[in-house]
Each structure stands twice: as structure tokens, then as C-alpha cells.
Amino acid sequence: MMNGVEKPVADEDKFAPKTGSSVVSAFDAFPKSKPQYVMRTSGGGKWTVAMSIISLLLIWGELSRWWRGTESHNFAVEKGVSHELQINLDVVVKMHCSDVHVNVQDASGDRIVAAKRLQRDPTTWSQWVDAQGMHKLGRDSQGRVITNAGWKNLGYDEEGFGEEHVHDIVRASKKRAKWAKTPRFKGRADSCRIYGNLDLNKVQGDFHITARGHGYMEVGEHLDHTNFNFSHIISELSYGPFYPSLVNPLDRTVNLATTNFHKFQYYLSVVPTVYSVGSKSIFTNQYAVTEQSKEVNDHYIPGIFVKYDIEPILLAVHESRDGFLSFMIKIINIVSGVLVAGHWGFTLTDWLTDVTGKRRRHSSGGVGVIGTGKNFGEQE
């Protein structure tokens, strides 16, 4: 006893973790404290909530990246030799079908009367373009232009070619590609929908849409100039196998002619492309385009002219994805890093709070023996 007060004796066993009979517990590197000796604070709770939110955000970002996979782009000289190239075309021209001619001329000198291989359906311009001159038909889940009665209430995806995930492109290629039907209309037709596939020589060339009797000498064929109107809508223009879910640069293009003699020119640079995911791959083509349109006089031939050139390179786009074990290791690393950073953050803030609290108490004169704020022996 000291001054009549018994010296307290701490029972250290109360602070020790419970010991089991297992021999393995002797090797425990993570000793535990009893719950009654653990103090919970509001500051620690705030840091725990913050760490949980940050962990979830980082895990979600890593999951999204893992799901998208990693794309690699490689350029090489095209080794395979092919002699044919398929063109997929879906164009609406604001002229009667009988007044429109479609022809293809390639570098080999072959001329193909494409109109005989393409489908031509009468239609009305208002079914395809709204009052602002924008393409208003949507697309279905397979990427085809929606032409049924319910298209007015449907929107379409603005995603551009090359922005889709490779695995989505490969998956979409398994679907059977078919052209959508031309929508029905009432009244008189004022436009022509030209669509279908063309198998051409895989060489530089151009195809053009002109008026009857213009561009090529045809006996007895001549269209009055007042009937010229080469305003057009391009719903599909692609090269290679027809994958309507892929959106190409000229898809959903609307161009209006300001005069009867108007010439639209498109210069395309076609690049053969291979998309591959694992052991699955598809072959198609991408292209870059430069557009030029102008009014011309009667010494020029008005119309729509598309000049294409095949590049001698091959673009290989491969998508790879980490294994599930690697993904889980990254998730564990993320959570561990957040926990360590959160622990250090909590420790520093707790230390700063303690230091500022001591300085505040010191500046106020300190705390008395019995917590009254008065020095020992000081009288009231």
C-alpha cells in the first residue's frame, strides 16, 4: 500500500488472446486483442467507409478493363492474294428509279452495270430524312436499318466504326446478314432506294450514280436537266463481308444538292482488317474517307462518285484478356493497397488530432489534477 491506496495490479491475462489447445496456434503471426479492449472511433469509421468506396470504384474499373480486354494493333504487308472484293451499298437518291444509273469502272478496265445486280425500290424522301435533314431511321440489334412501322419511336447507336469491342464484332459476325425491307409508303414515290452486294475486282476503281443518258453514251436515253436531284442518304457503304452491325464512316450520311448540277465526290482508302479473339477471327475492311461536293456547270457530269483505293497493308486487331487468376491477384493488390494507404492516413490524422489537442490544452493553461482546469492547491 502507498498512502492508503492499494497499488493496482494489472492482470495481463485479460489482454492476451484466448489460447487454444491446437499446436498450430503457437505459430500465429496475427495475435488478437479481446473485443472489450478494442475502442471504436468515429474517425476510424469514416476512414473505413472512404476506403470501402475507393476499393469498390477501383475494383469496378479493373473489372471493366478486364471485361473489355486489351487490344493490340499490328500492321503488315498483306500476304494473301484475293481477286474479288465485295461492296455493300444501301443508298437513297432523291430521283425516280428509272432516272438513275449505277455503274462501276475499275483499274482493270472492266465496266459493270451495277444497277442490274442491285435492288432498286421506289420510296419517299420523307421516310428517311426528318425536317432538319437528318437520317431518322434507326437500327435494330443486328445493325440493320429499321424500316418497319415502329421506327419513329426508336433511336440508334452513335458509336463509330472501330470503337466497338473486338469480341462484340466477332460475335456479331455470326449473325446472318440480310437487308431490311423498304418501308411502305402512301402517295407517289419521289426517291429510289438502291441496295445490295456487288462482287468486283480487288483493284482500284470507282462507282458512280448518274442520271439516265449522262456519263455514258446511251442511245435514246436522256433525262431533262430539271429532273436532276442528287440529294442522297447513305445508310450502308462497306467493303468485304456484310456485317451490318459495324458502323462505317459514311453510314447515316445525308447530303443535299443545292442545284440540279451538283457533284458529290468521295475518296476512300480501304484497309484490309482482321479482328481476332482467341482462336476466332473475321476478315473485313475499314476505310478512311475524304469528301468533296460542289456545284458544276453543264459542261460537267453531275452525280455521286465514289473512288476507292485498296491499300497493300493488313491491319490485325487482336483482343486478349488476362486469366481469372491474374485478375483476382490484381483485385487483391488493389484492396491491400487501399487498406495500407487508409491505415497510414488514419494514423496520421489521429496523430495530428492528438498533437493539435495537446497544444490547445497547453495554450488554455492546462488541465487540473481532478480535471477542473485549476492548479493543485489553488483556492476558489
Backbone hydrogen bonds, N-H to C=O, Kabsch-Sander energy under -0.5 kcal/mol:
donor,donor_aa,acceptor,acceptor_aa,energy
2,M,5,V,-2.5
5,V,2,M,-1.7
6,E,4,G,-0.5
10,A,8,P,-0.6
12,E,10,A,-1.1
14,K,11,D,-1.5
15,F,12,E,-1.1
16,A,12,E,-0.8
25,S,22,S,-0.6
26,A,23,V,-1.5
27,F,24,V,-2.0
28,D,25,S,-1.4
37,Y,34,K,-1.9
38,V,35,P,-1.7
39,M,37,Y,-0.5
40,R,38,V,-0.5
45,G,41,T,-1.7
46,K,42,S,-2.1
47,W,43,G,-2.2
48,T,44,G,-2.1
49,V,45,G,-2.3
50,A,46,K,-2.5
51,M,47,W,-2.6
52,S,48,T,-2.1
53,I,49,V,-2.3
54,I,50,A,-2.5
55,S,51,M,-2.5
56,L,52,S,-2.3
57,L,53,I,-2.4
58,L,54,I,-2.5
59,I,55,S,-2.7
60,W,56,L,-2.5
61,G,57,L,-2.3
62,E,58,L,-2.3
63,L,59,I,-2.6
64,S,60,W,-2.4
65,R,61,G,-2.3
66,W,62,E,-2.5
67,W,63,L,-2.4
68,R,64,S,-2.4
69,G,65,R,-1.9
70,T,320,S,-3.4
72,S,318,H,-2.5
74,N,316,A,-2.2
76,A,314,L,-1.8
78,E,312,P,-1.2
82,S,80,G,-0.6
85,L,200,L,-2.9
87,I,198,L,-2.8
88,N,238,S,-2.9
89,L,87,I,-0.5
89,L,196,G,-2.5
90,D,236,E,-2.2
91,V,194,I,-3.1
92,V,233,I,-2.5
93,V,91,V,-0.5
93,V,192,C,-2.6
94,K,231,S,-2.3
95,M,93,V,-2.3
99,D,96,H,-1.7
100,V,97,C,-1.0
101,H,210,T,-2.8
103,N,208,H,-2.1
104,V,112,I,-2.3
105,Q,206,D,-2.9
106,D,110,D,-1.8
107,A,204,Q,-3.3
109,G,106,D,-1.8
112,I,104,V,-2.8
113,V,111,R,-0.5
114,A,112,I,-1.6
115,A,102,V,-1.6
116,K,113,V,-1.5
117,R,114,A,-1.6
118,L,114,A,-1.3
119,Q,195,Y,-2.9
121,D,193,R,-2.5
123,T,191,S,-2.0
127,Q,124,T,-1.1
128,W,125,W,-1.6
129,V,125,W,-1.5
130,D,134,M,-2.2
133,G,130,D,-1.8
136,K,128,W,-1.9
137,L,128,W,-0.6
139,R,155,G,-0.6
140,D,144,R,-2.2
143,G,140,D,-1.9
146,I,138,G,-3.7
147,T,145,V,-0.5
151,W,148,N,-1.3
153,N,150,G,-0.9
154,L,151,W,-1.5
163,E,160,G,-2.0
169,I,165,H,-1.9
170,V,166,V,-2.6
171,R,167,H,-2.0
172,A,168,D,-2.5
173,S,169,I,-1.4
174,K,171,R,-1.2
175,K,172,A,-1.3
178,K,176,R,-0.5
190,D,123,T,-1.2
191,S,123,T,-2.3
192,C,93,V,-2.7
193,R,121,D,-3.1
194,I,91,V,-3.7
194,I,192,C,-0.6
195,Y,119,Q,-2.4
195,Y,193,R,-0.5
196,G,89,L,-2.0
198,L,87,I,-2.4
200,L,85,L,-3.1
200,L,198,L,-0.7
202,K,83,H,-1.9
203,V,201,N,-2.3
205,G,308,Y,-2.0
206,D,105,Q,-2.5
207,F,306,V,-2.0
208,H,103,N,-2.5
209,I,304,I,-2.8
210,T,101,H,-2.3
210,T,208,H,-0.6
212,R,99,D,-1.9
214,H,211,A,-2.1
218,E,216,Y,-0.7
221,E,218,E,-1.5
222,H,220,G,-0.6
223,L,212,R,-1.4
227,N,224,D,-1.9
228,F,225,H,-1.5
232,H,255,N,-2.5
233,I,92,V,-2.2
234,I,253,T,-2.6
235,S,90,D,-2.6
235,S,233,I,-0.7
236,E,90,D,-1.4
238,S,88,N,-1.9
240,G,86,Q,-3.4
243,Y,241,P,-0.8
246,L,243,Y,-1.8
248,N,246,L,-0.6
251,D,248,N,-1.4
252,R,234,I,-1.7
253,T,234,I,-1.7
253,T,250,L,-1.2
255,N,232,H,-2.5
262,H,260,N,-1.2
263,K,294,K,-2.8
264,F,262,H,-0.5
264,F,303,G,-2.9
265,Q,292,Q,-3.3
266,Y,305,F,-2.5
267,Y,290,T,-2.9
268,L,266,Y,-0.6
268,L,307,K,-3.3
269,S,288,A,-2.4
270,V,268,L,-0.6
270,V,309,D,-2.9
271,V,286,Q,-3.5
273,T,284,T,-3.0
274,V,315,L,-2.7
275,Y,282,I,-2.3
276,S,317,V,-2.3
277,V,280,K,-2.9
278,G,319,E,-0.7
280,K,277,V,-2.1
282,I,275,Y,-2.5
284,T,273,T,-3.0
285,N,239,Y,-0.7
286,Q,271,V,-2.5
288,A,269,S,-1.8
290,T,267,Y,-2.0
292,Q,265,Q,-2.7
294,K,263,K,-2.0
296,V,261,F,-2.1
300,Y,297,N,-1.8
303,G,262,H,-1.6
304,I,209,I,-2.4
305,F,264,F,-3.0
305,F,303,G,-0.5
306,V,207,F,-2.7
307,K,266,Y,-3.1
307,K,305,F,-0.5
308,Y,205,G,-2.8
308,Y,306,V,-0.5
309,D,268,L,-1.6
311,E,270,V,-3.0
311,E,309,D,-0.6
314,L,76,A,-3.6
315,L,272,P,-2.7
316,A,74,N,-3.0
316,A,314,L,-0.6
317,V,274,V,-3.2
317,V,315,L,-0.6
318,H,72,S,-2.4
318,H,316,A,-0.6
319,E,276,S,-2.4
320,S,70,T,-2.5
320,S,318,H,-0.5
327,F,323,G,-2.2
328,M,324,F,-2.4
329,I,325,L,-2.2
330,K,326,S,-2.0
331,I,327,F,-1.9
332,I,328,M,-2.5
333,N,329,I,-2.3
334,I,330,K,-2.2
335,V,331,I,-2.5
336,S,332,I,-2.7
337,G,333,N,-2.6
338,V,334,I,-2.3
339,L,335,V,-2.3
340,V,336,S,-2.6
341,A,337,G,-2.5
342,G,338,V,-2.8
343,H,339,L,-2.5
344,W,340,V,-2.3
345,G,341,A,-2.4
346,F,342,G,-2.7
347,T,343,H,-2.6
348,L,344,W,-2.5
349,T,345,G,-2.3
350,D,346,F,-2.5
351,W,347,T,-2.3
352,L,348,L,-2.7
353,T,349,T,-2.4
354,D,350,D,-2.1
355,V,351,W,-2.6
356,T,352,L,-2.7
357,G,353,T,-1.9
358,K,354,D,-2.1
359,R,355,V,-2.3
360,R,356,T,-1.9
361,R,357,G,-2.1
362,H,358,K,-2.5
363,S,359,R,-2.3
364,S,360,R,-1.0
365,G,362,H,-1.4
366,G,361,R,-2.6
369,V,374,K,-0.6
371,G,368,G,-1.1
378,E,375,N,-2.0
